[in-house]
Amino acid sequence: MPTFLVILAGISWGMLGIFLRFLSRGGLSAMEICALRNIGTTMILGIALTISHRPCLRIRRKDLWCFIGGGCISVLLFNYCYFLTLQRTSIGVAVTLLYTSPIFIALLARILFHEPFTCRKSLALILMFIGCALVSGIADGKPALSLSGMLTGLSSGLCYALYTIFGRYAQKRGYPTATITFWNFLCAALASCLLPRWDFVADAFTQQPMLWLWAAALVGVSTILPYCCYTAGLARMEASRAAVLVAVEPMVATLSGILLFHERLSLAVSCGILLVLSAILVLQIPLKKSGTTGDS
Protein backbone atom coordinates (compact mmCIF):
# COMPACT_ATOMS: atom_id res chain seq x y z
CA MET A 1 0.00 0.00 0.00
CA PRO A 2 2.74 2.60 0.80
CA THR A 3 4.37 1.87 -2.56
CA PHE A 4 1.07 2.41 -4.36
CA LEU A 5 0.48 5.71 -2.55
CA VAL A 6 3.91 7.11 -3.45
CA ILE A 7 3.59 6.04 -7.08
CA LEU A 8 0.09 7.59 -7.21
CA ALA A 9 1.58 10.83 -5.87
CA GLY A 10 4.17 10.80 -8.66
CA ILE A 11 1.50 10.16 -11.29
CA SER A 12 -0.64 13.01 -9.92
CA TRP A 13 2.28 15.45 -9.95
CA GLY A 14 3.14 14.28 -13.45
CA MET A 15 -0.32 15.35 -14.66
CA LEU A 16 0.28 18.95 -13.58
CA GLY A 17 1.42 19.99 -17.04
CA ILE A 18 -1.86 18.81 -18.58
CA PHE A 19 -3.99 21.13 -16.45
CA LEU A 20 -1.57 24.00 -16.92
CA ARG A 21 -1.74 23.67 -20.70
CA PHE A 22 -5.54 23.85 -20.72
CA LEU A 23 -5.56 26.83 -18.35
CA SER A 24 -2.94 28.56 -20.50
CA ARG A 25 -5.07 28.00 -23.58
CA GLY A 26 -7.85 29.80 -21.72
CA GLY A 27 -5.65 32.91 -21.70
CA LEU A 28 -4.34 32.74 -18.13
CA SER A 29 -0.74 33.75 -17.45
CA ALA A 30 1.74 31.69 -15.43
CA MET A 31 1.36 33.99 -12.41
CA GLU A 32 -2.44 33.84 -12.54
CA ILE A 33 -2.32 30.04 -12.59
CA CYS A 34 0.11 30.16 -9.65
CA ALA A 35 -2.32 32.33 -7.72
CA LEU A 36 -5.22 29.96 -8.38
CA ARG A 37 -3.19 26.97 -7.24
CA ASN A 38 -1.85 28.66 -4.11
CA ILE A 39 -5.17 30.17 -3.02
CA GLY A 40 -7.17 27.02 -3.72
CA THR A 41 -4.70 24.81 -1.88
CA THR A 42 -4.57 27.18 1.10
CA MET A 43 -8.35 27.24 1.42
CA ILE A 44 -8.69 23.44 1.32
CA LEU A 45 -5.80 22.81 3.72
CA GLY A 46 -7.03 25.53 6.06
CA ILE A 47 -10.54 24.05 6.25
CA ALA A 48 -9.19 20.51 6.70
CA LEU A 49 -6.80 21.50 9.48
CA THR A 50 -9.41 23.65 11.22
CA ILE A 51 -11.73 20.64 11.39
CA SER A 52 -9.21 17.91 12.24
CA HIS A 53 -5.92 19.37 13.54
CA ARG A 54 -6.46 22.96 14.66
CA PRO A 55 -3.18 23.13 16.67
CA CYS A 56 -1.31 22.68 13.36
CA LEU A 57 -2.45 26.18 12.37
CA ARG A 58 -0.41 27.83 15.11
CA ILE A 59 3.15 29.11 14.69
CA ARG A 60 5.48 31.35 16.71
CA ARG A 61 5.95 34.87 15.37
CA LYS A 62 9.75 34.61 15.50
CA ASP A 63 9.62 31.65 13.10
CA LEU A 64 7.53 33.43 10.48
CA TRP A 65 10.61 34.00 8.29
CA CYS A 66 10.82 30.25 7.60
CA PHE A 67 7.35 30.26 6.08
CA ILE A 68 7.73 33.56 4.23
CA GLY A 69 10.88 32.18 2.65
CA GLY A 70 9.29 28.81 1.96
CA GLY A 71 6.11 30.36 0.62
CA CYS A 72 7.31 33.34 -1.41
CA ILE A 73 10.59 31.89 -2.69
CA SER A 74 10.01 28.15 -2.77
CA VAL A 75 6.29 27.81 -3.53
CA LEU A 76 5.47 31.01 -5.45
CA LEU A 77 8.69 31.38 -7.45
CA PHE A 78 8.95 27.63 -8.03
CA ASN A 79 5.45 27.49 -9.48
CA TYR A 80 6.00 30.62 -11.54
CA CYS A 81 9.30 29.45 -13.05
CA TYR A 82 7.99 25.93 -13.66
CA PHE A 83 4.79 27.16 -15.30
CA LEU A 84 6.75 29.58 -17.49
CA THR A 85 9.00 26.73 -18.60
CA LEU A 86 5.97 24.55 -19.37
CA GLN A 87 4.65 27.33 -21.59
CA ARG A 88 7.98 27.66 -23.42
CA THR A 89 8.92 24.05 -24.06
CA SER A 90 7.62 20.47 -23.93
CA ILE A 91 6.28 18.99 -20.71
CA GLY A 92 9.04 16.36 -20.68
CA VAL A 93 11.84 18.93 -20.92
CA ALA A 94 10.26 21.19 -18.27
CA VAL A 95 9.82 18.43 -15.71
CA THR A 96 13.36 17.15 -16.38
CA LEU A 97 14.81 20.56 -15.54
CA LEU A 98 12.64 20.63 -12.41
CA TYR A 99 14.16 17.31 -11.38
CA THR A 100 17.59 18.91 -11.04
CA SER A 101 16.39 19.92 -7.56
CA PRO A 102 18.08 17.00 -5.70
CA ILE A 103 21.46 18.23 -6.95
CA PHE A 104 20.72 21.75 -5.74
CA ILE A 105 19.63 20.29 -2.39
CA ALA A 106 22.95 18.41 -2.10
CA LEU A 107 24.92 21.59 -2.90
CA LEU A 108 22.91 23.79 -0.52
CA ALA A 109 23.07 21.19 2.26
CA ARG A 110 26.84 21.18 1.91
CA ILE A 111 26.97 24.98 2.28
CA LEU A 112 24.29 25.47 4.95
CA PHE A 113 24.38 22.24 6.97
CA HIS A 114 27.96 21.08 6.25
CA GLU A 115 26.79 17.76 4.87
CA PRO A 116 29.57 15.86 3.03
CA PHE A 117 29.67 16.11 -0.77
CA THR A 118 30.56 12.53 -1.64
CA CYS A 119 31.84 10.88 -4.83
CA ARG A 120 28.29 9.70 -5.49
CA LYS A 121 26.97 13.26 -5.34
CA SER A 122 29.77 14.40 -7.67
CA LEU A 123 28.83 11.69 -10.17
CA ALA A 124 25.17 12.76 -9.96
CA LEU A 125 26.21 16.38 -10.61
CA ILE A 126 28.15 15.35 -13.74
CA LEU A 127 25.23 13.24 -15.03
CA MET A 128 22.84 16.12 -14.40
CA PHE A 129 25.08 18.61 -16.22
CA ILE A 130 25.41 16.38 -19.30
CA GLY A 131 21.70 15.54 -19.17
CA CYS A 132 20.68 19.22 -19.07
CA ALA A 133 23.02 19.97 -21.97
CA LEU A 134 21.33 17.26 -24.05
CA VAL A 135 17.86 18.37 -22.97
CA SER A 136 18.66 21.89 -24.18
CA GLY A 137 19.01 20.47 -27.71
CA ILE A 138 22.69 21.38 -28.07
CA ALA A 139 23.50 17.97 -29.60
CA ASP A 140 20.82 18.37 -32.28
CA GLY A 141 21.88 21.86 -33.31
CA LYS A 142 18.24 22.85 -32.85
CA PRO A 143 17.57 24.10 -29.30
CA ALA A 144 14.65 22.35 -27.59
CA LEU A 145 14.18 25.55 -25.59
CA SER A 146 15.53 29.08 -25.47
CA LEU A 147 18.13 30.35 -23.03
CA SER A 148 15.34 31.98 -21.02
CA GLY A 149 13.50 28.65 -20.96
CA MET A 150 16.62 26.88 -19.69
CA LEU A 151 17.08 29.53 -16.99
CA THR A 152 13.46 29.36 -15.80
CA GLY A 153 13.64 25.54 -15.84
CA LEU A 154 16.79 25.42 -13.73
CA SER A 155 15.36 28.15 -11.49
CA SER A 156 12.32 25.97 -10.86
CA GLY A 157 14.68 23.20 -9.72
CA LEU A 158 16.57 25.60 -7.45
CA CYS A 159 13.39 27.06 -5.91
CA TYR A 160 11.98 23.57 -5.39
CA ALA A 161 15.23 22.64 -3.61
CA LEU A 162 14.87 25.68 -1.35
CA TYR A 163 11.50 24.29 -0.20
CA THR A 164 13.43 21.43 1.41
CA ILE A 165 15.97 23.84 2.93
CA PHE A 166 13.37 26.17 4.47
CA GLY A 167 11.38 23.11 5.52
CA ARG A 168 14.38 21.71 7.36
CA TYR A 169 14.76 24.94 9.34
CA ALA A 170 11.04 24.76 10.23
CA GLN A 171 11.31 21.10 11.24
CA LYS A 172 14.22 21.91 13.53
CA ARG A 173 11.87 24.32 15.30
CA GLY A 174 9.43 21.49 15.95
CA TYR A 175 6.77 22.12 13.29
CA PRO A 176 4.97 19.12 11.71
CA THR A 177 4.67 18.69 7.95
CA ALA A 178 1.02 19.85 7.89
CA THR A 179 1.90 23.17 9.55
CA ILE A 180 4.85 23.78 7.23
CA THR A 181 2.79 23.02 4.13
CA PHE A 182 -0.18 25.16 5.15
CA TRP A 183 1.85 28.23 6.12
CA ASN A 184 4.06 28.00 3.05
CA PHE A 185 0.99 27.96 0.80
CA LEU A 186 -0.68 30.71 2.86
CA CYS A 187 2.32 33.04 2.44
CA ALA A 188 2.48 32.17 -1.27
CA ALA A 189 -1.26 32.83 -1.63
CA LEU A 190 -1.05 36.22 0.09
CA ALA A 191 1.88 37.26 -2.10
CA SER A 192 0.27 36.05 -5.33
CA CYS A 193 -3.01 37.85 -4.54
CA LEU A 194 -1.27 41.15 -5.27
CA LEU A 195 -0.21 40.24 -8.81
CA PRO A 196 -2.86 38.72 -11.15
CA ARG A 197 -5.42 40.62 -13.21
CA TRP A 198 -8.43 39.44 -11.22
CA ASP A 199 -10.96 41.17 -13.48
CA PHE A 200 -9.52 39.32 -16.49
CA VAL A 201 -9.46 36.02 -14.58
CA ALA A 202 -13.12 36.46 -13.59
CA ASP A 203 -14.11 37.19 -17.20
CA ALA A 204 -12.14 34.17 -18.45
CA PHE A 205 -13.88 31.81 -16.02
CA THR A 206 -17.28 33.31 -16.86
CA GLN A 207 -16.82 32.91 -20.60
CA GLN A 208 -15.09 29.52 -20.41
CA PRO A 209 -16.78 27.33 -17.74
CA MET A 210 -14.35 24.45 -18.44
CA LEU A 211 -11.64 26.50 -16.74
CA TRP A 212 -13.33 25.73 -13.41
CA LEU A 213 -12.75 22.02 -14.06
CA TRP A 214 -9.07 22.48 -14.94
CA ALA A 215 -8.48 24.75 -11.94
CA ALA A 216 -10.17 22.25 -9.61
CA ALA A 217 -8.04 19.45 -11.09
CA LEU A 218 -4.90 21.57 -10.67
CA VAL A 219 -5.61 22.01 -6.96
CA GLY A 220 -7.22 18.65 -6.18
CA VAL A 221 -5.49 16.15 -8.48
CA SER A 222 -2.01 17.69 -8.78
CA THR A 223 -1.62 19.38 -5.38
CA ILE A 224 -3.79 18.08 -2.52
CA LEU A 225 -4.01 14.42 -3.63
CA PRO A 226 -0.27 13.86 -4.22
CA TYR A 227 0.65 15.67 -1.01
CA CYS A 228 -1.66 13.41 1.03
CA CYS A 229 -0.57 10.24 -0.78
CA TYR A 230 3.15 11.01 -0.57
CA THR A 231 2.96 11.96 3.11
CA ALA A 232 1.02 8.79 3.96
CA GLY A 233 3.38 6.58 1.94
CA LEU A 234 6.52 8.23 3.28
CA ALA A 235 5.39 7.53 6.86
CA ARG A 236 5.70 3.78 6.16
CA MET A 237 8.83 3.52 4.00
CA GLU A 238 12.39 4.82 3.72
CA ALA A 239 12.75 8.33 2.30
CA SER A 240 15.30 7.15 -0.29
CA ARG A 241 12.91 4.51 -1.65
CA ALA A 242 10.05 7.00 -1.79
CA ALA A 243 12.22 9.47 -3.71
CA VAL A 244 13.00 6.79 -6.31
CA LEU A 245 9.36 5.70 -6.67
CA VAL A 246 8.06 9.24 -7.05
CA ALA A 247 10.44 9.68 -10.01
CA VAL A 248 7.60 8.20 -12.07
CA GLU A 249 6.50 11.86 -12.32
CA PRO A 250 8.75 12.88 -15.25
CA MET A 251 7.82 9.71 -17.13
CA VAL A 252 4.10 10.46 -16.75
CA ALA A 253 4.68 14.10 -17.69
CA THR A 254 6.65 13.18 -20.80
CA LEU A 255 4.09 10.60 -21.94
CA SER A 256 1.20 13.01 -21.39
CA GLY A 257 2.94 15.59 -23.55
CA ILE A 258 3.48 13.06 -26.33
CA LEU A 259 0.01 11.48 -26.22
CA LEU A 260 -2.16 14.54 -25.54
CA PHE A 261 -0.25 17.39 -27.12
CA HIS A 262 1.72 15.51 -29.80
CA GLU A 263 5.06 16.73 -28.49
CA ARG A 264 8.14 15.17 -30.06
CA LEU A 265 11.42 14.36 -28.34
CA SER A 266 14.62 13.79 -30.28
CA LEU A 267 16.96 10.93 -29.39
CA ALA A 268 19.44 13.34 -27.78
CA VAL A 269 16.76 15.02 -25.64
CA SER A 270 15.42 11.60 -24.59
CA CYS A 271 18.95 10.56 -23.56
CA GLY A 272 19.25 13.79 -21.58
CA ILE A 273 16.04 13.00 -19.70
CA LEU A 274 17.37 9.52 -18.88
CA LEU A 275 20.68 10.97 -17.64
CA VAL A 276 18.91 13.39 -15.27
CA LEU A 277 16.78 10.50 -13.95
CA SER A 278 19.97 8.45 -13.56
CA ALA A 279 21.46 11.27 -11.47
CA ILE A 280 18.44 11.06 -9.15
CA LEU A 281 18.85 7.28 -8.82
CA VAL A 282 22.57 7.65 -8.10
CA LEU A 283 21.70 10.04 -5.26
CA GLN A 284 18.89 7.95 -3.80
CA ILE A 285 19.81 4.26 -4.16
CA PRO A 286 22.18 3.18 -1.35
CA LEU A 287 25.46 1.57 -2.40
CA LYS A 288 26.46 -1.59 -0.55
CA LYS A 289 29.99 -2.52 0.39
CA SER A 290 30.95 -5.50 2.49
CA GLY A 291 27.43 -5.89 3.78
CA THR A 292 27.07 -2.21 4.72
CA THR A 293 25.15 0.58 3.10
CA GLY A 294 26.45 4.10 2.55
CA ASP A 295 27.92 6.68 0.19
CA SER A 296 31.06 5.85 -1.74
Residue pairs with C-beta under 8 A, 6 or more apart in sequence:
1 233
1 236
2 232
2 233
2 234
2 235
2 236
2 237
3 233
3 237
3 245
4 233
5 229
5 230
5 232
5 233
6 229
6 230
6 233
6 234
6 237
6 242
6 245
6 246
7 245
7 246
7 248
8 225
8 226
8 229
9 225
9 226
9 227
9 229
9 230
9 233
9 246
10 226
10 245
10 246
10 247
10 248
10 249
10 252
11 248
11 249
11 252
12 221
12 222
12 225
12 226
12 229
13 222
13 226
13 246
13 249
14 95
14 248
14 249
14 250
14 251
14 252
14 253
14 256
15 217
15 221
15 222
15 252
15 253
15 256
16 218
16 222
16 253
17 86
17 91
17 94
17 95
17 253
17 256
17 257
18 91
18 256
18 260
19 214
19 215
19 217
19 218
19 221
19 222
20 33
20 83
20 86
20 87
20 218
21 86
21 91
21 260
21 261
22 210
22 211
22 214
23 33
23 36
23 211
23 214
23 215
23 218
24 30
24 33
24 86
24 87
26 204
26 208
26 210
26 211
26 214
27 200
27 204
28 36
28 201
28 204
28 211
29 196
29 197
30 79
30 80
30 83
30 84
30 87
31 80
31 192
31 195
31 196
32 196
32 197
32 200
32 201
33 79
33 83
33 218
34 76
34 79
34 80
34 83
34 188
34 192
35 189
35 192
35 193
35 195
35 196
36 201
36 215
36 218
36 219
37 79
37 218
37 219
37 223
38 75
38 76
38 79
38 185
38 188
38 189
38 192
39 189
39 192
39 193
40 215
40 216
40 218
40 219
40 223
41 185
41 189
41 219
41 223
41 224
42 182
42 185
42 186
42 188
42 189
44 219
44 220
44 224
45 178
45 181
45 182
45 185
45 224
46 57
46 182
46 186
49 56
49 57
49 178
49 182
50 57
53 178
56 176
56 178
56 179
56 182
57 179
57 182
58 179
59 67
59 175
59 179
59 183
60 173
63 170
63 173
63 175
66 166
66 169
66 170
66 173
66 175
66 180
67 166
67 170
67 180
67 183
67 184
67 186
67 187
68 187
69 162
69 166
70 162
70 163
70 166
70 167
70 170
70 180
70 183
70 184
70 187
71 183
71 184
71 185
71 186
71 187
71 188
71 189
71 190
71 191
72 187
72 188
72 191
73 159
73 162
73 166
74 159
74 160
74 162
74 163
74 166
74 184
75 163
75 184
75 185
75 187
75 188
76 188
76 191
76 192
77 155
77 159
78 156
78 159
78 160
78 162
78 163
79 188
81 152
81 153
81 155
81 156
81 159
82 94
82 98
82 152
82 153
82 156
82 160
84 149
84 152
85 93
85 94
85 97
85 98
85 145
85 149
85 152
85 153
85 156
86 94
88 94
88 145
88 146
88 148
88 149
88 152
89 144
89 145
89 149
89 153
90 144
90 254
90 257
90 261
90 263
90 264
90 265
91 253
91 254
91 256
91 257
91 261
91 263
92 250
92 253
92 254
92 257
92 258
92 263
92 265
92 269
92 273
93 135
93 144
93 145
93 153
93 265
93 269
93 273
94 153
94 156
94 253
95 249
95 250
95 253
95 254
96 131
96 132
96 135
96 153
96 250
96 272
96 273
96 276
96 277
97 132
97 135
97 150
97 153
97 154
97 156
97 157
98 153
98 156
98 157
98 160
98 250
99 157
99 247
99 249
99 250
99 276
99 277
99 280
100 128
100 132
100 154
100 157
100 158
100 276
101 157
101 158
101 160
101 161
101 164
102 124
102 161
102 243
102 279
102 280
102 283
102 284
103 121
103 124
103 125
103 128
103 157
103 279
103 283
104 157
104 158
104 160
104 161
104 162
105 161
105 164
105 165
106 115
106 117
106 121
106 124
106 125
106 283
107 117
107 125
108 161
108 162
108 165
109 115
109 165
110 116
110 117
112 165
113 168
116 295
118 295
118 296
119 295
119 296
120 282
120 283
120 287
120 295
120 296
121 283
121 295
123 279
123 282
124 279
124 280
124 282
124 283
125 279
127 275
127 276
127 278
127 279
127 282
128 275
128 276
128 279
130 272
130 275
131 271
131 272
131 273
131 274
131 275
131 276
131 278
131 279
132 150
132 154
132 272
132 276
133 139
133 272
134 268
134 269
134 271
134 272
134 275
135 144
135 269
135 272
135 273
135 276
136 143
136 144
136 145
136 150
136 272
137 143
137 144
137 145
137 266
137 268
137 269
139 268
140 266
140 268
140 269
144 266
144 269
145 153
163 184
166 184
167 180
167 184
170 179
170 180
171 180
177 231
181 227
204 211
205 211
205 212
205 215
230 242
230 246
233 242
233 245
234 242
240 284
240 285
240 286
241 284
243 280
243 283
243 284
244 280
244 281
244 284
244 285
247 277
247 280
247 281
250 273
250 276
250 277
254 265
254 273
257 263
258 264
258 265
265 273
286 293
286 294
287 293
287 294
287 295
287 296
289 296
